Amino acid sequence: MTTELPKTFDPAEIEARWYAHWEENGLFRPERPDAQPYTIVNPPPNVTGSLHIGHALDNTLQDVMIRYERLRGKDALWVVGTDHAGIATQMVVERQLEQLQDKRTNYSREDFVAKVWQWKEESGGTITRQLRRLGCSMDWSREQFTMDEHFNTAVMKVFVDLYNDGLIYRDKRLVNWDVKLKTAISDLEVETHEVKGGFWHFRYPLADGVKTSEGKDYLVVATTRPETMLADMAVAVHPDDARYKSVVGKDILQPITGRRFKVIADEHADPELGSGCVKITPGHDFNDFEVGKRAGMKPGEMLNMLDAEGNVCQTADGLVPDEFVGLHRFRHDGSDGARELVVARMKELGFLIPHVTKDKDGNELEHDAEPRTIQTPFGDRGGVVVEPWLTDQWYVDAEKLAKAPIEAVRSGAIEIVPKSWEKTFFNWMENIQPWCVSRQLWWGHRIPAWYDEDGNVFVAMTEEEAQAKAGNRKLTRDEDVLDTWFSSALWPFATLGWPENTELLQRHYPNDLLISGFDILFFWDARMAMQGMKFMGQAPWHRLYLHGLVRAADGQKMSKSKGNVVDPLGLIDQYGADALRFFMCAMESQGRDIKMDDKRIEGYRNFATKLWNATRFCQANGIGASATIEAPAASHAVNRWIIGEVVETKDALDKAFADLRFDAAANTIYHFVWDRFCDWYLELIKGQIDEETKAVAGWVLDQILVMLHPFMPFITEELWSKQGNRGHYPLITAQWPQIDAGVDPDAKAEIDWLIALTSTLRAAKNELGIAPGAKLEAYVASPSPLGKRVIEANTAAIERLARLTPIHFSEAPAGAAMQVSAGEDAFLVPLEGVIDIAAEKARLEKALAASAKEAKSLEGRLSNANFVERAAPEAVEKARADHAHHVAEVARLEAALARLG
């Protein structure tokens, strides 16, 4: 029994109602203990987060796969949860305190952490509510959080076990240091901005009367960071640079500190860049750190000139003049800093080499520095320049842990899709650096390490265990917490109950698929592979799918500063979740970036409306839910044809899903629904809907709803419920089509011939300006057996759809006529009295000449390298699109003229 649909499709009301129904009835993970498991874990969004367009893409693709596999009868588990997001969450709570004229340091660590937990309970669920709006069918009954007690146990065990295996250690190395937040940060939390700066040149005097081969008693060094010379420990030259071979190994002096150090040979120095001499500050530059190590400097001996807030401190050798100590590293809060004072002192001492320019009259002008635009690292949260800072941190021996994942990808145990990402994966993993996992925060998993008064470290799961190892010595716990990527690396197995050997873990590890943005391939995906293979003995997932970025309509990367960020919730409000989801799938082409296009989203909203109206047509003609899963018996060619079309569509969808071709899958179901079902099948059966046709049409519509459901879950569930009383059998847990029927070649040939005739005739009428509803006569002198059979069996349909009547099996009378074809058959349609043939020819020839001229002009412009290389990308793209349009117009108009003879 059908329930009549409203005339208007209203996504908002449907979406809220159905999502609540699914979740309240446990339909996201129905009981299927004997079914084949299928598992996906979501990349856990920050608990502070809100749904952005990247989340919308990532989670849509996951939901499509989980709904597809659920329909195929599998025990489909989509693990959902959020990440505690150490820095982001601590900052949110600290900002709240600032608004109350309060601050974190007014509280004990325990009291502050309690405030963070309070914030999490009250405000930390924004993004999970938004994922529901998108239609994500996650197992909310098992929602995870990386700070949950069981997860904390897993994190502690991993740290302790890695430490006991010699894979975690404490070391002094350079890190990205955020001087505002006073913590190390990961590379992912560093953003590069262009900053107007300077390039200063200085003389460093050689000691003991030494001179270069050119007779100079100094070397020239250049830098964009003059303040770091307070901690210089060497000057490097290239080992093959003949100018400086005589001074390698000699002493050189830093003028301000008076520090005496060596001229060293290292390939880091580029003979072609500036003077070819590079000042080396290993405690404050990542490249210099490596140069220093190659020169035999131990990290513990490298000089540090800054404290945690970016202020100058005294170096270990005590050579920084007192006037610098306490100054900020560079101009700050309106005051000059160490940079400005260093430049001033070097200038006073005569060691600054000015940058000389000329004014319009040719007069020389001297400047302290050459202006430069410098790529400068900023912390994405603190918003200040990141400082490479030498400090003691905890590190994971990533090089050893990377070996197993490398082999897993090589052997095919992990399949990366698209395969083109393998090269990037191998390049990074084979050159991987130690992973800094400690952060100087209060919110997070506190490192399970305790120190005695002599600095000896005791790593254990609990303080009691550490104390047992230390005996009676007094212990102090490490203040640091772990990088959030450390805990999220355990997501595929810790969310399933590990370290307990739970039934869920046994059943759902390894996961089947991970869908991830390519931008976290190393930060998250590779680290999950490392930890999964270390602690579970096998890869965490069989397949890793890496999608691209969602970009603005003009192809630019979205950013708040550009004002081009798109809010997916606004798109859902405007067009509905189904339309946004379908857009994401249709545009996702194996890792290529997606350009936002509101018109396309609106088009998919129209697609949903078309299906809605098609269902209303079915209801109006007594077509309801199918009584059978199998295809009904069919004798009419049109019914046998549409059953075959369902078979082909289902097979194409299965192949696309198997290949993770979301675009192919979306376009397959789109064209079947819009073209084959709505535009042709429903038109072909009008006026002849007997009981067989009702049964077939109802069955086909059911198959459409099932096959479209992974992409558009809301409208399909609504239509499914309104087509029949099946509350006991909701669409979300229905059965994916299992069709015994095949493709009937005779029926396919017959209906395809009929469609071809109608399509070509409609196009010809359009080209010649003939009214679509005009009835025309046609002649086919020697019809093929197929053509004759179709014409004789479908006279009424041909008259109704193609507006051809009568059709004569004889030669056409002399005179102007247009020719159209279907299969092997050519039809002549007399035009005398239908149009003014001379005027129509003149119109077509004029339009043809205009399009041909424009196409040639655009072709010339596009073949000009200057235009293609120098014009704005959007201008080049528009020229290409215009050229393609006019080339197509030329072909169309030539065909139209040919029709007129």
Secondary structure, DSSP 8 states (H G I E B T S, - for coil): ------SS--HHHHHHHHHHHHHHTTTTS---TTS-EEEEE----BTT----HHHHHHHHHHHHHHHHHHHTT-EEEEE-EEB--HHHHHHHHHHHHHHTT--GGGS-HHHHHHHHHHHHHHHTTHHHHHHHHHT----GGG-EETTSHHHHHHHHHHHHHHHHTT-EEEEEEEEEEETTTTEEE-GGGEEEEEEEEEEEEEEEEBSTT---TTS-SEEEEEES-GGGGGG--EEEE-TT-GGGGGGTT-EEE-TTT--EEEEEE-TTS-TTSTTSEEEE-TTS-HHHHHHHHHTT--GGGS---B-TTSBB---TT--S-TTTTT-BSS-BTTB--HHHHHHHHHHHTT-EE-EEEE-TTS-EEEESSEEEEEEEEEETTT-SB-EEEEEEEEEE-HHHHHHHHHHHHHHTSSEEESGGGHHHHHHHHHT---EE-EE--SSS-B--EEE-TT--EEE-SSHHHHHHHHTT---EE---EE-HHHHHTTHHHHTTTTTS--HHHHHH-SEEEEEEEGGGIIIIIHHHHHHHHHHTSS-SEEEEEEE--EE-TTS----TTTT----HHHHHHHH-HHHHHHHHHHH--TT--EE--HHHHHHHHHHHHHHHHHHHHHHHTT----S-SS-----SHHHHHHHHHHHHHHHHHHHHHHTT-HHHHHHHHHHIIIIIIIIIIHHHHTT---HHHHHHHHHHHHHHHHHHTTT-HHHHHHHHHHHS--TTS-GGGS----------HHHHHHHHHHHHHHHHHHHHHHHHT--TT--EEEE-SS--HHHHHHHHH-HHHHHHHT-EEEEESS---SS-EEEEEETTEEEEEE-TTTS-HHHHHHHHHHHHHHHHHHHHHHHHHHT-HHHHHHS-HHHHHHHHHHHHHHHHHHHHHHHHHHHT-
